[in-house]
Amino acid sequence: MPLYPLSPVLGVAFCLYLIYGTGWTTWLQFVVFLAVGALAYAGYGRSRSRLVSSAGTGPAASGPKEG
């Protein structure tokens, strides 16, 4: 990479400058879309999980054995 120590530092600095320059509405949109995406990801993962679909069929599902 040309100018190795300088170009990554300048890239990070420029990205931070752009982030700093955004308004509060942009951050609000970002947070809302991030939350919707996280909920969709978690919901899809929970519905497609092998752990949920095989509940009650393994040794871990039977719980500790007494006596």
Backbone atoms as SQL, in Angstrom:
CREATE TABLE atoms (id INTEGER PRIMARY KEY, chain TEXT, resi INTEGER, resn TEXT, atom TEXT, x REAL, y REAL, z REAL);
INSERT INTO atoms VALUES
  (1, 'A', 1, 'MET', 'N', 0.853, -1.168, 0.000),
  (2, 'A', 1, 'MET', 'CA', 0.000, 0.000, 0.000),
  (3, 'A', 1, 'MET', 'C', 0.902, 1.235, 0.000),
  (4, 'A', 2, 'PRO', 'N', 0.600, 2.162, -0.879),
  (5, 'A', 2, 'PRO', 'CA', 1.445, 3.357, -0.905),
  (6, 'A', 2, 'PRO', 'C', 1.245, 4.220, 0.338),
  (7, 'A', 3, 'LEU', 'N', 2.327, 4.729, 0.834),
  (8, 'A', 3, 'LEU', 'CA', 2.312, 5.589, 2.027),
  (9, 'A', 3, 'LEU', 'C', 1.608, 4.896, 3.188),
  (10, 'A', 4, 'TYR', 'N', 2.055, 3.684, 3.486),
  (11, 'A', 4, 'TYR', 'CA', 1.362, 2.822, 4.444),
  (12, 'A', 4, 'TYR', 'C', 0.968, 3.489, 5.754),
  (13, 'A', 5, 'PRO', 'N', 1.832, 4.080, 6.494),
  (14, 'A', 5, 'PRO', 'CA', 1.351, 4.588, 7.777),
  (15, 'A', 5, 'PRO', 'C', 0.461, 5.827, 7.635),
  (16, 'A', 6, 'LEU', 'N', 0.583, 6.535, 6.531),
  (17, 'A', 6, 'LEU', 'CA', -0.160, 7.779, 6.387),
  (18, 'A', 6, 'LEU', 'C', -1.561, 7.575, 5.819),
  (19, 'A', 7, 'SER', 'N', -1.708, 6.738, 4.798),
  (20, 'A', 7, 'SER', 'CA', -3.016, 6.624, 4.144),
  (21, 'A', 7, 'SER', 'C', -4.101, 6.016, 5.044),
  (22, 'A', 8, 'PRO', 'N', -3.842, 4.990, 5.878),
  (23, 'A', 8, 'PRO', 'CA', -4.903, 4.526, 6.769),
  (24, 'A', 8, 'PRO', 'C', -5.300, 5.569, 7.815),
  (25, 'A', 9, 'VAL', 'N', -4.336, 6.296, 8.324),
  (26, 'A', 9, 'VAL', 'CA', -4.626, 7.325, 9.326),
  (27, 'A', 9, 'VAL', 'C', -5.454, 8.444, 8.701),
  (28, 'A', 10, 'LEU', 'N', -5.101, 8.858, 7.491),
  (29, 'A', 10, 'LEU', 'CA', -5.881, 9.885, 6.806),
  (30, 'A', 10, 'LEU', 'C', -7.292, 9.378, 6.476),
  (31, 'A', 11, 'GLY', 'N', -7.425, 8.112, 6.119),
  (32, 'A', 11, 'GLY', 'CA', -8.742, 7.544, 5.838),
  (33, 'A', 11, 'GLY', 'C', -9.637, 7.558, 7.062),
  (34, 'A', 12, 'VAL', 'N', -9.099, 7.160, 8.204),
  (35, 'A', 12, 'VAL', 'CA', -9.870, 7.176, 9.446),
  (36, 'A', 12, 'VAL', 'C', -10.220, 8.613, 9.825),
  (37, 'A', 13, 'ALA', 'N', -9.274, 9.519, 9.695),
  (38, 'A', 13, 'ALA', 'CA', -9.523, 10.920, 10.042),
  (39, 'A', 13, 'ALA', 'C', -10.605, 11.515, 9.150),
  (40, 'A', 14, 'PHE', 'N', -10.574, 11.214, 7.870),
  (41, 'A', 14, 'PHE', 'CA', -11.582, 11.738, 6.959),
  (42, 'A', 14, 'PHE', 'C', -12.960, 11.153, 7.266),
  (43, 'A', 15, 'CYS', 'N', -13.034, 9.866, 7.574),
  (44, 'A', 15, 'CYS', 'CA', -14.316, 9.252, 7.947),
  (45, 'A', 15, 'CYS', 'C', -14.864, 9.877, 9.226),
  (46, 'A', 16, 'LEU', 'N', -14.016, 10.104, 10.209),
  (47, 'A', 16, 'LEU', 'CA', -14.466, 10.750, 11.444),
  (48, 'A', 16, 'LEU', 'C', -14.953, 12.176, 11.183),
  (49, 'A', 17, 'TYR', 'N', -14.288, 12.874, 10.280),
  (50, 'A', 17, 'TYR', 'CA', -14.724, 14.221, 9.910),
  (51, 'A', 17, 'TYR', 'C', -16.111, 14.174, 9.276),
  (52, 'A', 18, 'LEU', 'N', -16.347, 13.219, 8.392),
  (53, 'A', 18, 'LEU', 'CA', -17.662, 13.094, 7.752),
  (54, 'A', 18, 'LEU', 'C', -18.737, 12.716, 8.769),
  (55, 'A', 19, 'ILE', 'N', -18.407, 11.824, 9.690),
  (56, 'A', 19, 'ILE', 'CA', -19.361, 11.426, 10.727),
  (57, 'A', 19, 'ILE', 'C', -19.691, 12.616, 11.618),
  (58, 'A', 20, 'TYR', 'N', -18.706, 13.388, 11.974),
  (59, 'A', 20, 'TYR', 'CA', -18.908, 14.552, 12.833),
  (60, 'A', 20, 'TYR', 'C', -19.803, 15.587, 12.160),
  (61, 'A', 21, 'GLY', 'N', -19.737, 15.674, 10.849),
  (62, 'A', 21, 'GLY', 'CA', -20.490, 16.684, 10.122),
  (63, 'A', 21, 'GLY', 'C', -21.944, 16.335, 9.864),
  (64, 'A', 22, 'THR', 'N', -22.364, 15.126, 10.192),
  (65, 'A', 22, 'THR', 'CA', -23.767, 14.768, 9.942),
  (66, 'A', 22, 'THR', 'C', -24.661, 15.361, 11.019),
  (67, 'A', 23, 'GLY', 'N', -25.891, 15.585, 10.668),
  (68, 'A', 23, 'GLY', 'CA', -26.849, 16.165, 11.601),
  (69, 'A', 23, 'GLY', 'C', -27.493, 15.113, 12.491),
  (70, 'A', 24, 'TRP', 'N', -28.311, 15.595, 13.426),
  (71, 'A', 24, 'TRP', 'CA', -28.942, 14.672, 14.376),
  (72, 'A', 24, 'TRP', 'C', -29.995, 13.812, 13.691),
  (73, 'A', 25, 'THR', 'N', -30.613, 14.312, 12.602),
  (74, 'A', 25, 'THR', 'CA', -31.620, 13.509, 11.912),
  (75, 'A', 25, 'THR', 'C', -30.986, 12.294, 11.238),
  (76, 'A', 26, 'THR', 'N', -29.773, 12.460, 10.754),
  (77, 'A', 26, 'THR', 'CA', -29.063, 11.330, 10.153),
  (78, 'A', 26, 'THR', 'C', -28.776, 10.272, 11.200),
  (79, 'A', 27, 'TRP', 'N', -28.361, 10.685, 12.385),
  (80, 'A', 27, 'TRP', 'CA', -28.085, 9.736, 13.458),
  (81, 'A', 27, 'TRP', 'C', -29.359, 9.043, 13.914),
  (82, 'A', 28, 'LEU', 'N', -30.467, 9.776, 13.948),
  (83, 'A', 28, 'LEU', 'CA', -31.743, 9.177, 14.327),
  (84, 'A', 28, 'LEU', 'C', -32.166, 8.127, 13.309),
  (85, 'A', 29, 'GLN', 'N', -32.039, 8.433, 12.038),
  (86, 'A', 29, 'GLN', 'CA', -32.352, 7.456, 10.993),
  (87, 'A', 29, 'GLN', 'C', -31.444, 6.237, 11.106),
  (88, 'A', 30, 'PHE', 'N', -30.174, 6.463, 11.363),
  (89, 'A', 30, 'PHE', 'CA', -29.229, 5.364, 11.506),
  (90, 'A', 30, 'PHE', 'C', -29.617, 4.447, 12.657),
  (91, 'A', 31, 'VAL', 'N', -29.967, 5.031, 13.792),
  (92, 'A', 31, 'VAL', 'CA', -30.329, 4.237, 14.967),
  (93, 'A', 31, 'VAL', 'C', -31.616, 3.449, 14.710),
  (94, 'A', 32, 'VAL', 'N', -32.602, 4.089, 14.067),
  (95, 'A', 32, 'VAL', 'CA', -33.870, 3.409, 13.790),
  (96, 'A', 32, 'VAL', 'C', -33.643, 2.237, 12.833),
  (97, 'A', 33, 'PHE', 'N', -32.938, 2.461, 11.741),
  (98, 'A', 33, 'PHE', 'CA', -32.686, 1.384, 10.791),
  (99, 'A', 33, 'PHE', 'C', -31.813, 0.288, 11.390),
  (100, 'A', 34, 'LEU', 'N', -30.876, 0.659, 12.244),
  (101, 'A', 34, 'LEU', 'CA', -30.052, -0.336, 12.917),
  (102, 'A', 34, 'LEU', 'C', -30.895, -1.205, 13.841),
  (103, 'A', 35, 'ALA', 'N', -31.824, -0.586, 14.574),
  (104, 'A', 35, 'ALA', 'CA', -32.693, -1.338, 15.474),
  (105, 'A', 35, 'ALA', 'C', -33.631, -2.256, 14.689),
  (106, 'A', 36, 'VAL', 'N', -34.207, -1.759, 13.596),
  (107, 'A', 36, 'VAL', 'CA', -35.096, -2.593, 12.773),
  (108, 'A', 36, 'VAL', 'C', -34.317, -3.767, 12.194),
  (109, 'A', 37, 'GLY', 'N', -33.124, -3.513, 11.719),
  (110, 'A', 37, 'GLY', 'CA', -32.300, -4.589, 11.170),
  (111, 'A', 37, 'GLY', 'C', -31.909, -5.611, 12.217),
  (112, 'A', 38, 'ALA', 'N', -31.574, -5.154, 13.408),
  (113, 'A', 38, 'ALA', 'CA', -31.204, -6.081, 14.483),
  (114, 'A', 38, 'ALA', 'C', -32.398, -6.926, 14.904),
  (115, 'A', 39, 'LEU', 'N', -33.583, -6.328, 14.965),
  (116, 'A', 39, 'LEU', 'CA', -34.785, -7.095, 15.313),
  (117, 'A', 39, 'LEU', 'C', -35.120, -8.113, 14.225),
  (118, 'A', 40, 'ALA', 'N', -34.994, -7.726, 12.970),
  (119, 'A', 40, 'ALA', 'CA', -35.248, -8.656, 11.872),
  (120, 'A', 40, 'ALA', 'C', -34.240, -9.800, 11.896),
  (121, 'A', 41, 'TYR', 'N', -32.986, -9.486, 12.123),
  (122, 'A', 41, 'TYR', 'CA', -31.938, -10.505, 12.184),
  (123, 'A', 41, 'TYR', 'C', -32.182, -11.474, 13.337),
  (124, 'A', 42, 'ALA', 'N', -32.516, -10.942, 14.502),
  (125, 'A', 42, 'ALA', 'CA', -32.758, -11.788, 15.667),
  (126, 'A', 42, 'ALA', 'C', -34.017, -12.624, 15.480),
  (127, 'A', 43, 'GLY', 'N', -35.068, -12.034, 14.926),
  (128, 'A', 43, 'GLY', 'CA', -36.299, -12.785, 14.697),
  (129, 'A', 43, 'GLY', 'C', -36.112, -13.901, 13.690),
  (130, 'A', 44, 'TYR', 'N', -35.417, -13.620, 12.599),
  (131, 'A', 44, 'TYR', 'CA', -35.156, -14.643, 11.598),
  (132, 'A', 44, 'TYR', 'C', -34.273, -15.745, 12.170),
  (133, 'A', 45, 'GLY', 'N', -33.249, -15.351, 12.902),
  (134, 'A', 45, 'GLY', 'CA', -32.356, -16.347, 13.488),
  (135, 'A', 45, 'GLY', 'C', -33.062, -17.217, 14.512),
  (136, 'A', 46, 'ARG', 'N', -33.951, -16.612, 15.285),
  (137, 'A', 46, 'ARG', 'CA', -34.677, -17.391, 16.285),
  (138, 'A', 46, 'ARG', 'C', -35.645, -18.367, 15.630),
  (139, 'A', 47, 'SER', 'N', -36.299, -17.941, 14.554),
  (140, 'A', 47, 'SER', 'CA', -37.263, -18.831, 13.905),
  (141, 'A', 47, 'SER', 'C', -36.571, -19.938, 13.121),
  (142, 'A', 48, 'ARG', 'N', -35.339, -19.708, 12.667),
  (143, 'A', 48, 'ARG', 'CA', -34.612, -20.704, 11.873),
  (144, 'A', 48, 'ARG', 'C', -33.571, -21.472, 12.685),
  (145, 'A', 49, 'SER', 'N', -33.527, -21.235, 13.980),
  (146, 'A', 49, 'SER', 'CA', -32.491, -21.841, 14.810),
  (147, 'A', 49, 'SER', 'C', -32.686, -23.340, 14.948),
  (148, 'A', 50, 'ARG', 'N', -31.597, -24.086, 14.868),
  (149, 'A', 50, 'ARG', 'CA', -31.656, -25.533, 15.094),
  (150, 'A', 50, 'ARG', 'C', -31.872, -25.838, 16.563),
  (151, 'A', 51, 'LEU', 'N', -31.443, -24.960, 17.441),
  (152, 'A', 51, 'LEU', 'CA', -31.629, -25.178, 18.867),
  (153, 'A', 51, 'LEU', 'C', -33.103, -25.097, 19.248),
  (154, 'A', 52, 'VAL', 'N', -33.820, -24.146, 18.663),
  (155, 'A', 52, 'VAL', 'CA', -35.240, -24.001, 18.978),
  (156, 'A', 52, 'VAL', 'C', -36.037, -25.130, 18.359),
  (157, 'A', 53, 'SER', 'N', -35.702, -25.512, 17.125),
  (158, 'A', 53, 'SER', 'CA', -36.480, -26.533, 16.438),
  (159, 'A', 53, 'SER', 'C', -36.257, -27.921, 17.024),
  (160, 'A', 54, 'SER', 'N', -35.137, -28.139, 17.714),
  (161, 'A', 54, 'SER', 'CA', -34.882, -29.455, 18.283),
  (162, 'A', 54, 'SER', 'C', -35.044, -29.446, 19.810),
  (163, 'A', 55, 'ALA', 'N', -35.786, -28.508, 20.338),
  (164, 'A', 55, 'ALA', 'CA', -35.968, -28.420, 21.787),
  (165, 'A', 55, 'ALA', 'C', -36.697, -29.654, 22.291),
  (166, 'A', 56, 'GLY', 'N', -36.187, -30.216, 23.345),
  (167, 'A', 56, 'GLY', 'CA', -36.823, -31.377, 23.952),
  (168, 'A', 56, 'GLY', 'C', -36.392, -32.700, 23.367),
  (169, 'A', 57, 'THR', 'N', -35.397, -32.718, 22.462),
  (170, 'A', 57, 'THR', 'CA', -35.014, -33.985, 21.845),
  (171, 'A', 57, 'THR', 'C', -33.593, -34.415, 22.170),
  (172, 'A', 58, 'GLY', 'N', -32.867, -33.624, 22.940),
  (173, 'A', 58, 'GLY', 'CA', -31.480, -33.986, 23.212),
  (174, 'A', 58, 'GLY', 'C', -31.235, -34.217, 24.675),
  (175, 'A', 59, 'PRO', 'N', -30.018, -34.664, 25.014),
  (176, 'A', 59, 'PRO', 'CA', -29.704, -34.903, 26.419),
  (177, 'A', 59, 'PRO', 'C', -29.724, -33.629, 27.248),
  (178, 'A', 60, 'ALA', 'N', -29.396, -32.494, 26.644),
  (179, 'A', 60, 'ALA', 'CA', -29.402, -31.247, 27.396),
  (180, 'A', 60, 'ALA', 'C', -30.840, -30.785, 27.678),
  (181, 'A', 61, 'ALA', 'N', -31.784, -31.203, 26.862),
  (182, 'A', 61, 'ALA', 'CA', -33.172, -30.781, 27.038),
  (183, 'A', 61, 'ALA', 'C', -33.863, -31.553, 28.157),
  (184, 'A', 62, 'SER', 'N', -33.327, -32.712, 28.506),
  (185, 'A', 62, 'SER', 'CA', -34.004, -33.514, 29.540),
  (186, 'A', 62, 'SER', 'C', -33.713, -33.017, 30.936),
  (187, 'A', 63, 'GLY', 'N', -32.697, -32.172, 31.097),
  (188, 'A', 63, 'GLY', 'CA', -32.400, -31.616, 32.413),
  (189, 'A', 63, 'GLY', 'C', -31.570, -32.568, 33.259),
  (190, 'A', 64, 'PRO', 'N', -31.250, -32.129, 34.468),
  (191, 'A', 64, 'PRO', 'CA', -30.432, -32.977, 35.352),
  (192, 'A', 64, 'PRO', 'C', -31.236, -34.190, 35.844),
  (193, 'A', 65, 'LYS', 'N', -30.525, -35.278, 35.983),
  (194, 'A', 65, 'LYS', 'CA', -31.172, -36.496, 36.473),
  (195, 'A', 65, 'LYS', 'C', -31.140, -36.511, 37.986),
  (196, 'A', 66, 'GLU', 'N', -32.251, -36.836, 38.568),
  (197, 'A', 66, 'GLU', 'CA', -32.325, -36.879, 40.030),
  (198, 'A', 66, 'GLU', 'C', -32.229, -38.317, 40.505),
  (199, 'A', 67, 'GLY', 'N', -31.535, -38.450, 41.637),
  (200, 'A', 67, 'GLY', 'CA', -31.464, -39.694, 42.365),
  (201, 'A', 67, 'GLY', 'C', -30.968, -40.821, 41.648);
